[in-house]
Amino acid sequence: MAETPQIQLRDPRVAAILAFLVPGLGHFYQRRTFKGVLYSVCILGTFFTGMYLSDWTVVYINWGKKDRIIPQACQVWNGLAFLPAVIQARRVDKIADPRILNEPAAGYFSGKLSDVTSSVELDGHIAGELQIEPVGTGFGRGYSGKFKGMFAGKHPIQGTVDGGSIDPKIAPFRERRLTFDLKGTVDFDGQDLEFNGLASGGLQRSIADWYAAPLHDDSRIYSPTDLETANNELGRYFELGTLYTMIAGLLNVLAIYDAYEGPAYGDGEDDDEESDKDVKSDKEPEPPAQAK
């Protein structure tokens, strides 16, 4: 009996591991290029579509949070795409108190200035370079520094910073929200005007501090929590992004199995011939033709 010749594939265990790390990679290793392209495009496309819809906030780990077990159990099968969430969770776990500034920070700040004391009213947008560092105070730890930029897009402004409210360093938002007292001068038509105001806005984070960072959801630390903020800002897209990333992980389970087991084969042409014989034998014999 003839058998359908099987394709000799490379080590299935290595292929399965590669397929877990990167969807489709195990199939490229086995020289199954079409399936490699199909799995990588479909699975990674689904995963990053979910991330995009949710503004990159739905793949994360909060240690000890039981309500995250099911999404994480599905998302983890995306392999290396899920790894940043593990790294970020470990980084956050090492921070003793996320409510305080633990190290110097600098970057582009954009926000609003509300004037407290000056000869003219100063209420408007400010943007520029902010540099701050932690300092000890009688009520805990705060921060101080300096700011230099523009007020209302056209007036140079600079001053000293004295603040205490600031978001954690690692969080899944591109801006680190903070509020501080700003005291300095602003140039109005060549005349420096002294002011003492309150600034609130965001300091831009590096991608290493926001990508796959955990959503803090402990209202005892601060309120509203990151989880509440994400749900309020994204609405249904937060749940939709979670669903997409979970589906991508489950699809990769099938891709891993296919890389390990290889393609499905039939039993050869003989089975088809036997089945044809069985069908013919089930039919009643035709009566002989009568001679005319």
Short mmCIF file of the C-alpha atoms (twelve columns), coordinates in Angstrom:
data_MODEL
# 
_entry.id   MODEL 
# 
loop_
_atom_site.group_PDB 
_atom_site.id 
_atom_site.type_symbol 
_atom_site.label_atom_id 
_atom_site.label_alt_id 
_atom_site.label_comp_id 
_atom_site.label_asym_id 
_atom_site.label_seq_id 
_atom_site.Cartn_x 
_atom_site.Cartn_y 
_atom_site.Cartn_z 
_atom_site.pdbx_PDB_model_num 
ATOM 1   C CA . MET A 1   0.000   0.000  0.000   1 
ATOM 2   C CA . ALA A 2   1.371   3.363  -1.004  1 
ATOM 3   C CA . GLU A 3   1.713   6.051  1.707   1 
ATOM 4   C CA . THR A 4   1.698   9.813  1.283   1 
ATOM 5   C CA . PRO A 5   5.344   10.975 1.641   1 
ATOM 6   C CA . GLN A 6   5.811   13.239 4.673   1 
ATOM 7   C CA . ILE A 7   7.928   16.394 4.680   1 
ATOM 8   C CA . GLN A 8   11.036  16.063 6.829   1 
ATOM 9   C CA . LEU A 9   10.852  19.015 9.214   1 
ATOM 10  C CA . ARG A 10  13.534  20.392 11.498  1 
ATOM 11  C CA . ASP A 11  13.562  19.702 15.248  1 
ATOM 12  C CA . PRO A 12  9.918   20.175 16.360  1 
ATOM 13  C CA . ARG A 13  10.931  21.153 19.908  1 
ATOM 14  C CA . VAL A 14  13.087  24.020 18.673  1 
ATOM 15  C CA . ALA A 15  10.308  25.051 16.278  1 
ATOM 16  C CA . ALA A 16  7.753   25.112 19.111  1 
ATOM 17  C CA . ILE A 17  10.021  27.259 21.302  1 
ATOM 18  C CA . LEU A 18  10.657  29.715 18.458  1 
ATOM 19  C CA . ALA A 19  6.929   29.831 17.673  1 
ATOM 20  C CA . PHE A 20  6.239   30.715 21.303  1 
ATOM 21  C CA . LEU A 21  8.848   33.486 21.371  1 
ATOM 22  C CA . VAL A 22  7.717   35.088 18.096  1 
ATOM 23  C CA . PRO A 23  4.566   33.951 16.249  1 
ATOM 24  C CA . GLY A 24  5.568   32.417 12.918  1 
ATOM 25  C CA . LEU A 25  9.285   32.146 13.727  1 
ATOM 26  C CA . GLY A 26  9.099   28.383 14.280  1 
ATOM 27  C CA . HIS A 27  7.576   27.924 10.837  1 
ATOM 28  C CA . PHE A 28  10.305  30.009 9.210   1 
ATOM 29  C CA . TYR A 29  12.794  27.748 10.996  1 
ATOM 30  C CA . GLN A 30  11.070  24.756 9.396   1 
ATOM 31  C CA . ARG A 31  11.115  26.498 5.984   1 
ATOM 32  C CA . ARG A 32  7.311   26.679 5.970   1 
ATOM 33  C CA . THR A 33  7.427   30.246 4.727   1 
ATOM 34  C CA . PHE A 34  3.772   30.710 3.820   1 
ATOM 35  C CA . LYS A 35  2.531   29.629 7.239   1 
ATOM 36  C CA . GLY A 36  5.264   31.661 8.918   1 
ATOM 37  C CA . VAL A 37  4.091   34.814 7.168   1 
ATOM 38  C CA . LEU A 38  0.438   33.963 7.822   1 
ATOM 39  C CA . TYR A 39  0.899   33.394 11.561  1 
ATOM 40  C CA . SER A 40  3.226   36.326 12.177  1 
ATOM 41  C CA . VAL A 41  1.044   38.833 10.309  1 
ATOM 42  C CA . CYS A 42  -2.278  37.644 11.733  1 
ATOM 43  C CA . ILE A 43  -1.209  37.051 15.334  1 
ATOM 44  C CA . LEU A 44  1.138   40.010 15.785  1 
ATOM 45  C CA . GLY A 45  -1.288  42.196 13.833  1 
ATOM 46  C CA . THR A 46  -4.105  41.239 16.204  1 
ATOM 47  C CA . PHE A 47  -1.909  41.798 19.261  1 
ATOM 48  C CA . PHE A 48  -0.659  45.261 18.278  1 
ATOM 49  C CA . THR A 49  -4.098  46.293 17.041  1 
ATOM 50  C CA . GLY A 50  -5.360  45.629 20.561  1 
ATOM 51  C CA . MET A 51  -2.471  47.578 22.030  1 
ATOM 52  C CA . TYR A 52  -3.137  50.501 19.700  1 
ATOM 53  C CA . LEU A 53  -6.875  50.586 20.442  1 
ATOM 54  C CA . SER A 54  -6.159  50.711 24.179  1 
ATOM 55  C CA . ASP A 55  -3.380  53.309 23.871  1 
ATOM 56  C CA . TRP A 56  -0.845  50.601 24.850  1 
ATOM 57  C CA . THR A 57  -2.247  50.101 28.372  1 
ATOM 58  C CA . VAL A 58  -3.832  46.622 28.476  1 
ATOM 59  C CA . VAL A 59  -0.802  44.301 28.581  1 
ATOM 60  C CA . TYR A 60  0.595   44.491 32.096  1 
ATOM 61  C CA . ILE A 61  1.068   42.577 35.352  1 
ATOM 62  C CA . ASN A 62  -0.037  43.574 38.844  1 
ATOM 63  C CA . TRP A 63  1.361   41.037 41.276  1 
ATOM 64  C CA . GLY A 64  -1.279  39.543 43.507  1 
ATOM 65  C CA . LYS A 65  -4.275  40.910 41.575  1 
ATOM 66  C CA . LYS A 66  -6.522  37.902 40.953  1 
ATOM 67  C CA . ASP A 67  -8.767  39.766 38.526  1 
ATOM 68  C CA . ARG A 68  -5.883  39.856 36.032  1 
ATOM 69  C CA . ILE A 69  -5.240  36.086 35.925  1 
ATOM 70  C CA . ILE A 70  -7.398  35.277 32.885  1 
ATOM 71  C CA . PRO A 71  -6.123  38.097 30.602  1 
ATOM 72  C CA . GLN A 72  -2.509  37.378 31.568  1 
ATOM 73  C CA . ALA A 73  -2.937  33.619 31.051  1 
ATOM 74  C CA . CYS A 74  -3.952  34.352 27.443  1 
ATOM 75  C CA . GLN A 75  -1.578  37.250 26.729  1 
ATOM 76  C CA . VAL A 76  1.526   35.398 27.945  1 
ATOM 77  C CA . TRP A 77  1.401   33.143 24.840  1 
ATOM 78  C CA . ASN A 78  2.442   36.134 22.747  1 
ATOM 79  C CA . GLY A 79  5.973   35.371 23.903  1 
ATOM 80  C CA . LEU A 80  8.496   38.187 23.646  1 
ATOM 81  C CA . ALA A 81  5.700   40.700 23.041  1 
ATOM 82  C CA . PHE A 82  4.551   40.016 26.623  1 
ATOM 83  C CA . LEU A 83  8.050   40.067 28.165  1 
ATOM 84  C CA . PRO A 84  8.176   43.881 28.744  1 
ATOM 85  C CA . ALA A 85  5.167   43.530 31.064  1 
ATOM 86  C CA . VAL A 86  7.149   41.135 33.281  1 
ATOM 87  C CA . ILE A 87  10.158  43.470 33.358  1 
ATOM 88  C CA . GLN A 88  8.063   46.535 34.184  1 
ATOM 89  C CA . ALA A 89  6.207   44.709 36.965  1 
ATOM 90  C CA . ARG A 90  9.542   43.748 38.545  1 
ATOM 91  C CA . ARG A 91  10.750  47.341 38.348  1 
ATOM 92  C CA . VAL A 92  7.604   48.676 40.011  1 
ATOM 93  C CA . ASP A 93  7.783   45.995 42.696  1 
ATOM 94  C CA . LYS A 94  11.175  47.351 43.796  1 
ATOM 95  C CA . ILE A 95  9.872   50.906 44.376  1 
ATOM 96  C CA . ALA A 96  9.107   51.431 48.062  1 
ATOM 97  C CA . ASP A 97  6.752   54.411 47.685  1 
ATOM 98  C CA . PRO A 98  5.576   55.479 44.197  1 
ATOM 99  C CA . ARG A 99  4.076   58.729 45.558  1 
ATOM 100 C CA . ILE A 100 7.427   60.494 45.962  1 
ATOM 101 C CA . LEU A 101 10.251  61.497 43.642  1 
ATOM 102 C CA . ASN A 102 13.140  59.125 44.295  1 
ATOM 103 C CA . GLU A 103 15.655  60.404 41.750  1 
ATOM 104 C CA . PRO A 104 16.258  63.505 39.575  1 
ATOM 105 C CA . ALA A 105 14.014  63.910 36.540  1 
ATOM 106 C CA . ALA A 106 14.206  66.169 33.505  1 
ATOM 107 C CA . GLY A 107 12.358  66.612 30.243  1 
ATOM 108 C CA . TYR A 108 9.775   68.547 28.297  1 
ATOM 109 C CA . PHE A 109 6.925   69.899 30.440  1 
ATOM 110 C CA . SER A 110 3.588   71.103 29.103  1 
ATOM 111 C CA . GLY A 111 0.784   72.423 31.279  1 
ATOM 112 C CA . LYS A 112 -1.105  75.382 32.669  1 
ATOM 113 C CA . LEU A 113 0.091   78.230 34.842  1 
ATOM 114 C CA . SER A 114 -2.357  79.812 37.285  1 
ATOM 115 C CA . ASP A 115 -0.993  83.039 38.709  1 
ATOM 116 C CA . VAL A 116 -1.136  83.639 42.434  1 
ATOM 117 C CA . THR A 117 0.584   87.003 42.850  1 
ATOM 118 C CA . SER A 118 1.742   89.447 40.150  1 
ATOM 119 C CA . SER A 119 0.911   92.901 38.815  1 
ATOM 120 C CA . VAL A 120 -1.000  91.402 35.851  1 
ATOM 121 C CA . GLU A 121 -3.088  88.273 35.460  1 
ATOM 122 C CA . LEU A 122 -1.103  85.240 34.310  1 
ATOM 123 C CA . ASP A 123 -3.357  82.336 33.402  1 
ATOM 124 C CA . GLY A 124 -2.378  80.312 30.372  1 
ATOM 125 C CA . HIS A 125 -0.336  77.561 28.800  1 
ATOM 126 C CA . ILE A 126 3.354   77.068 29.515  1 
ATOM 127 C CA . ALA A 127 5.816   74.680 27.873  1 
ATOM 128 C CA . GLY A 128 9.540   74.137 28.167  1 
ATOM 129 C CA . GLU A 129 12.329  72.257 29.882  1 
ATOM 130 C CA . LEU A 130 11.819  71.162 33.481  1 
ATOM 131 C CA . GLN A 131 14.551  69.871 35.797  1 
ATOM 132 C CA . ILE A 132 13.687  68.598 39.280  1 
ATOM 133 C CA . GLU A 133 15.337  66.610 42.071  1 
ATOM 134 C CA . PRO A 134 14.060  65.172 45.369  1 
ATOM 135 C CA . VAL A 135 14.414  67.175 48.577  1 
ATOM 136 C CA . GLY A 136 13.438  66.498 52.191  1 
ATOM 137 C CA . THR A 137 10.722  68.608 53.788  1 
ATOM 138 C CA . GLY A 138 9.082   68.769 57.185  1 
ATOM 139 C CA . PHE A 139 6.025   66.957 55.843  1 
ATOM 140 C CA . GLY A 140 7.789   64.207 53.915  1 
ATOM 141 C CA . ARG A 141 9.706   64.330 50.670  1 
ATOM 142 C CA . GLY A 142 9.122   66.826 47.900  1 
ATOM 143 C CA . TYR A 143 11.151  68.144 44.982  1 
ATOM 144 C CA . SER A 144 12.695  71.358 43.718  1 
ATOM 145 C CA . GLY A 145 14.310  72.537 40.506  1 
ATOM 146 C CA . LYS A 146 13.993  75.008 37.697  1 
ATOM 147 C CA . PHE A 147 11.871  75.650 34.626  1 
ATOM 148 C CA . LYS A 148 12.612  77.560 31.429  1 
ATOM 149 C CA . GLY A 149 10.256  77.888 28.482  1 
ATOM 150 C CA . MET A 150 7.462   79.933 26.949  1 
ATOM 151 C CA . PHE A 151 4.224   81.373 28.298  1 
ATOM 152 C CA . ALA A 152 1.255   81.530 25.890  1 
ATOM 153 C CA . GLY A 153 3.605   80.457 23.118  1 
ATOM 154 C CA . LYS A 154 5.384   83.824 22.809  1 
ATOM 155 C CA . HIS A 155 6.621   85.132 26.175  1 
ATOM 156 C CA . PRO A 156 9.881   83.718 27.597  1 
ATOM 157 C CA . ILE A 157 9.413   82.492 31.160  1 
ATOM 158 C CA . GLN A 158 11.741  81.017 33.757  1 
ATOM 159 C CA . GLY A 159 11.692  80.321 37.449  1 
ATOM 160 C CA . THR A 160 12.320  78.022 40.382  1 
ATOM 161 C CA . VAL A 161 10.217  74.993 41.219  1 
ATOM 162 C CA . ASP A 162 8.900   73.870 44.599  1 
ATOM 163 C CA . GLY A 163 6.572   70.876 44.498  1 
ATOM 164 C CA . GLY A 164 5.361   67.699 46.128  1 
ATOM 165 C CA . SER A 165 2.632   66.083 44.001  1 
ATOM 166 C CA . ILE A 166 3.939   63.821 41.256  1 
ATOM 167 C CA . ASP A 167 2.949   60.601 39.481  1 
ATOM 168 C CA . PRO A 168 5.026   57.421 39.830  1 
ATOM 169 C CA . LYS A 169 8.038   57.137 37.557  1 
ATOM 170 C CA . ILE A 170 6.742   53.980 35.862  1 
ATOM 171 C CA . ALA A 171 3.153   54.123 34.602  1 
ATOM 172 C CA . PRO A 172 1.463   53.373 31.249  1 
ATOM 173 C CA . PHE A 173 0.963   57.024 30.282  1 
ATOM 174 C CA . ARG A 174 3.282   59.106 28.140  1 
ATOM 175 C CA . GLU A 175 3.104   62.040 30.556  1 
ATOM 176 C CA . ARG A 176 4.026   62.062 34.230  1 
ATOM 177 C CA . ARG A 177 1.495   64.332 35.887  1 
ATOM 178 C CA . LEU A 178 2.706   66.773 38.521  1 
ATOM 179 C CA . THR A 179 1.779   70.021 40.251  1 
ATOM 180 C CA . PHE A 180 4.231   72.548 41.682  1 
ATOM 181 C CA . ASP A 181 4.714   76.166 42.729  1 
ATOM 182 C CA . LEU A 182 6.591   78.190 40.124  1 
ATOM 183 C CA . LYS A 183 8.228   81.485 41.044  1 
ATOM 184 C CA . GLY A 184 10.184  83.587 38.564  1 
ATOM 185 C CA . THR A 185 9.915   86.114 35.742  1 
ATOM 186 C CA . VAL A 186 8.124   86.357 32.423  1 
ATOM 187 C CA . ASP A 187 9.136   88.707 29.587  1 
ATOM 188 C CA . PHE A 188 6.343   90.987 28.391  1 
ATOM 189 C CA . ASP A 189 7.556   93.227 25.521  1 
ATOM 190 C CA . GLY A 190 11.061  93.470 26.947  1 
ATOM 191 C CA . GLN A 191 9.915   93.995 30.537  1 
ATOM 192 C CA . ASP A 192 10.500  91.249 33.102  1 
ATOM 193 C CA . LEU A 193 7.451   90.709 35.269  1 
ATOM 194 C CA . GLU A 194 7.829   88.812 38.531  1 
ATOM 195 C CA . PHE A 195 5.198   86.228 39.399  1 
ATOM 196 C CA . ASN A 196 4.408   83.459 41.865  1 
ATOM 197 C CA . GLY A 197 2.047   80.879 40.397  1 
ATOM 198 C CA . LEU A 198 0.832   77.302 40.422  1 
ATOM 199 C CA . ALA A 199 1.744   75.031 37.505  1 
ATOM 200 C CA . SER A 200 0.083   71.729 36.663  1 
ATOM 201 C CA . GLY A 201 0.681   69.465 33.694  1 
ATOM 202 C CA . GLY A 202 2.754   66.574 32.462  1 
ATOM 203 C CA . LEU A 203 6.434   65.745 32.158  1 
ATOM 204 C CA . GLN A 204 7.134   63.488 29.180  1 
ATOM 205 C CA . ARG A 205 8.187   59.926 30.013  1 
ATOM 206 C CA . SER A 206 10.660  57.844 28.062  1 
ATOM 207 C CA . ILE A 207 9.210   54.770 26.343  1 
ATOM 208 C CA . ALA A 208 11.163  52.594 28.786  1 
ATOM 209 C CA . ASP A 209 9.042   53.998 31.629  1 
ATOM 210 C CA . TRP A 210 5.572   53.700 30.065  1 
ATOM 211 C CA . TYR A 211 5.487   50.757 27.624  1 
ATOM 212 C CA . ALA A 212 3.749   47.723 29.218  1 
ATOM 213 C CA . ALA A 213 3.904   49.393 32.640  1 
ATOM 214 C CA . PRO A 214 1.360   48.148 35.204  1 
ATOM 215 C CA . LEU A 215 -1.800  50.108 35.852  1 
ATOM 216 C CA . HIS A 216 -1.670  51.098 39.517  1 
ATOM 217 C CA . ASP A 217 -5.076  50.447 41.062  1 
ATOM 218 C CA . ASP A 218 -4.525  51.029 44.773  1 
ATOM 219 C CA . SER A 219 -6.745  53.936 45.818  1 
ATOM 220 C CA . ARG A 220 -4.970  54.065 49.192  1 
ATOM 221 C CA . ILE A 221 -1.881  55.430 47.442  1 
ATOM 222 C CA . TYR A 222 -3.593  58.023 45.245  1 
ATOM 223 C CA . SER A 223 -6.903  58.687 43.557  1 
ATOM 224 C CA . PRO A 224 -8.053  58.416 40.842  1 
ATOM 225 C CA . THR A 225 -6.050  55.279 40.182  1 
ATOM 226 C CA . ASP A 226 -4.377  54.550 36.835  1 
ATOM 227 C CA . LEU A 227 -6.954  51.849 36.163  1 
ATOM 228 C CA . GLU A 228 -9.801  54.320 36.711  1 
ATOM 229 C CA . THR A 229 -8.083  56.914 34.527  1 
ATOM 230 C CA . ALA A 230 -7.546  54.441 31.683  1 
ATOM 231 C CA . ASN A 231 -11.165 53.267 31.759  1 
ATOM 232 C CA . ASN A 232 -12.497 56.819 31.898  1 
ATOM 233 C CA . GLU A 233 -10.354 58.024 28.992  1 
ATOM 234 C CA . LEU A 234 -10.637 54.947 26.753  1 
ATOM 235 C CA . GLY A 235 -14.117 53.646 27.531  1 
ATOM 236 C CA . ARG A 236 -14.972 50.459 25.617  1 
ATOM 237 C CA . TYR A 237 -11.630 50.528 23.782  1 
ATOM 238 C CA . PHE A 238 -9.902  49.391 26.955  1 
ATOM 239 C CA . GLU A 239 -11.934 46.166 27.058  1 
ATOM 240 C CA . LEU A 240 -11.712 45.769 23.287  1 
ATOM 241 C CA . GLY A 241 -7.922  46.057 23.387  1 
ATOM 242 C CA . THR A 242 -7.783  43.475 26.171  1 
ATOM 243 C CA . LEU A 243 -9.881  41.079 24.082  1 
ATOM 244 C CA . TYR A 244 -7.685  41.485 20.988  1 
ATOM 245 C CA . THR A 245 -4.467  40.762 22.882  1 
ATOM 246 C CA . MET A 246 -6.047  37.714 24.536  1 
ATOM 247 C CA . ILE A 247 -7.212  36.342 21.174  1 
ATOM 248 C CA . ALA A 248 -3.726  36.835 19.737  1 
ATOM 249 C CA . GLY A 249 -2.230  34.756 22.557  1 
ATOM 250 C CA . LEU A 250 -4.741  31.937 22.088  1 
ATOM 251 C CA . LEU A 251 -4.122  31.907 18.334  1 
ATOM 252 C CA . ASN A 252 -0.416  31.484 18.981  1 
ATOM 253 C CA . VAL A 253 -1.155  28.363 21.047  1 
ATOM 254 C CA . LEU A 254 -2.466  26.815 17.829  1 
ATOM 255 C CA . ALA A 255 0.597   28.043 15.931  1 
ATOM 256 C CA . ILE A 256 2.906   26.472 18.523  1 
ATOM 257 C CA . TYR A 257 1.065   23.153 18.235  1 
ATOM 258 C CA . ASP A 258 1.293   23.274 14.448  1 
ATOM 259 C CA . ALA A 259 5.037   23.996 14.608  1 
ATOM 260 C CA . TYR A 260 5.555   21.018 16.942  1 
ATOM 261 C CA . GLU A 261 3.316   18.451 15.231  1 
ATOM 262 C CA . GLY A 262 3.820   19.566 11.644  1 
ATOM 263 C CA . PRO A 263 1.225   19.491 8.875   1 
ATOM 264 C CA . ALA A 264 -1.683  17.035 8.879   1 
ATOM 265 C CA . TYR A 265 -1.424  14.132 6.446   1 
ATOM 266 C CA . GLY A 266 -3.960  11.782 4.900   1 
ATOM 267 C CA . ASP A 267 -3.596  7.986  4.625   1 
ATOM 268 C CA . GLY A 268 -2.788  8.001  0.931   1 
ATOM 269 C CA . GLU A 269 -4.696  7.300  -2.254  1 
ATOM 270 C CA . ASP A 270 -5.538  3.721  -1.227  1 
ATOM 271 C CA . ASP A 271 -8.115  4.985  1.242   1 
ATOM 272 C CA . ASP A 272 -9.868  6.866  -1.526  1 
ATOM 273 C CA . GLU A 273 -9.847  3.766  -3.726  1 
ATOM 274 C CA . GLU A 274 -11.222 1.596  -0.915  1 
ATOM 275 C CA . SER A 275 -13.942 4.110  -0.172  1 
ATOM 276 C CA . ASP A 276 -14.909 4.132  -3.856  1 
ATOM 277 C CA . LYS A 277 -15.148 0.333  -3.812  1 
ATOM 278 C CA . ASP A 278 -17.317 0.427  -0.713  1 
ATOM 279 C CA . VAL A 279 -19.672 2.891  -2.342  1 
ATOM 280 C CA . LYS A 280 -19.948 0.757  -5.461  1 
ATOM 281 C CA . SER A 281 -20.568 -2.452 -3.450  1 
ATOM 282 C CA . ASP A 282 -23.456 -0.807 -1.621  1 
ATOM 283 C CA . LYS A 283 -25.301 -0.232 -4.869  1 
ATOM 284 C CA . GLU A 284 -27.721 -2.864 -6.137  1 
ATOM 285 C CA . PRO A 285 -26.519 -4.717 -9.264  1 
ATOM 286 C CA . GLU A 286 -28.041 -3.405 -12.445 1 
ATOM 287 C CA . PRO A 287 -30.244 -5.872 -14.387 1 
ATOM 288 C CA . PRO A 288 -28.749 -7.206 -17.625 1 
ATOM 289 C CA . ALA A 289 -29.785 -5.409 -20.738 1 
ATOM 290 C CA . GLN A 290 -32.384 -7.240 -22.812 1 
ATOM 291 C CA . ALA A 291 -31.625 -8.002 -26.390 1 
ATOM 292 C CA . LYS A 292 -33.864 -6.283 -28.866 1 
# 
